[in-house]
Amino acid sequence: MNKGKLFILPAICLLLTSCGGGGVSSIESFEPLEEGFIESIKGDLDIPFADGIYGNIYLPEEIEGATITWESDDYDVIYTDTYENIKPGMVTRLAEDTTVKLKAIIEKEGKKGFYEQEVVVKGLEYEIQEDDYEGYLFGHFIGESNANGEQIYFALSENGLNFKDMNNKKPVLISNVGEKGVRDPYICRSPEGDRFFLIATDLSIYYRGGWKINEQGYYDPSTTGSHNLVLWQSNDLINWGEPKLLPVAPKDAGMAWAPEMIYDDEIGEYIIFFASSIMDNETKMKAKPNAIYYVSTRDFIHFSDTKILIDNQNDPDGKNREIIDTTILKIGDTYYSASKDGDNNEENGGIRVMKTKELLDPTSWEKVLDLDELGLSLAGQNISKLDNSTLEGPEFFKMNKKDWADPDVPEYGLMADQYANGSGYLPLRTTDIEDTTNSNESWKVLSKGEYSFDSLKKRHGTILNLTREELERIKANF
C-alpha cells in the first residue's frame, strides 16, 4: 500500500496556520524545497507495512540534512509528538482497523515541503490476560552434526514440564540466508499480544567444519563469526515470513551470538541484545572479551546505534571475564538477567543472575547470585556442579498461573544447556529469584522424573507462553 502524496508548491507559498489555542489564524510564507527533493527521499518517508500496523512506528526526524516533523489526523491512534521518553510514532490500537493520515513537514535551509500518506492501524479486539495462558512452546536447535541440526524445532507442553516434539521431529524453520544455520533461538511476543518475532544466531558449525581453533588460540567462530542475526516474523506462530538478516554487531566484532529481545515500554521499542567480542584487526586478538550489546528498533528496519547492555564481569584481580548467553525477565519494575559468566574453564565463573531497574544503563546491573552458590542438590543428575564448565545458554521464563503450586505465588523457570556433556537442558524452578542462600528453599533443580523433553535433544532455546487457542493451532498444523 502506498498512498503517499506530494504537495506541488509555487515558488513562494502562503499557508494559513492556526496559532496555539486555536482561536487566531495567521499567514505563514515560505519558499518551497527544490523540485524533486521530496521525491528523492520518499523511500525514507514512507511508513513500512502501511497497510497493517501492529505497534509503534518509526518516524524519521532527519533525512539528508532536512528536519522532519509529523502530524496525525488522529492523535488518539498515532501520536506524533514526543511522549516522556517515547519518540514520535506511538500507536494505540482500537477495536477495529483505523485509517490514519500522516503528514510530514520537511524543512531544509529555510525551505519547506509536505508529504502525506495514509496508514491502516490494525484493530485489537482483545488483550491477552495472564489467566489465558495454558501451554508452552519450546523453540530450539538440536545439534551440529548435520545441516538440519542447526535449524528451528518446536516442542509443546501443557504444563511446562513434559514436552512433545512437533512437526514429525523435523525443523519448522530453515535458514537459507547468511551461514545457512541458526542456533540459540528466542521468540518474543509483542506487547499487543498478536505478533511474534523469532530471532537467532546466524551460525552453522556444521558448514564451518566444527569448532576449529585458530592461530590465536580462539574458537574460530567466535572471532570470524557473522555480524548478523536472523529474524522471522509471524502473526499466528504458524505462518512465518522469509528469514531476514539483521546487521547488529558493533564495528570490529568477532561475532553476534545468542540473541534475545525484550520490549522496553520506557522508550516504546524492542531491545535486541546479544554477545559480541571486539577484535584487534592487526593482532587478531580480542581487544575486549565477550560482553552483551544491544540495538533498539520499532520496525526491524531502522535500528539505533549498537551499545553495551551488560559489560564484562571481573575476577578478584580485576581481569575481565567473558560474558555470553544472556536472558532477561522483567518482574514488576525489576529486570533480572542470567548469563554464562566466564569462558568454559575460566575460574570464578558460572551462571550469574543480576538485576536492575534501569534496563539500558550498563552500570546499574548488580549481582544477585551465581547458581553454584545456592548449594542445590544434584543427586541423580549428569553434572556435579552448576558453573561455566558445565552449563551455558540459560533461559528465564514465567510459569503459567495455572501451573503455580500456590495460586498466589508466581513461579519461574530457569533452564541451562548442559553443553559439556551433551545432555541438553537442565530445568530449575524458583519462587524467589533473590533467595540468594536458598534459605527459603525457593530454588530447586528438577529431578529427571519430574520432566520430559521427548526424544530430540533440546539445545539453547526459548520458552513462549501460549493461550489455549495458540496451543491447539500449533498442534493442528505441526
Disulfide bonds with the S-S distance in Angstrom:
none
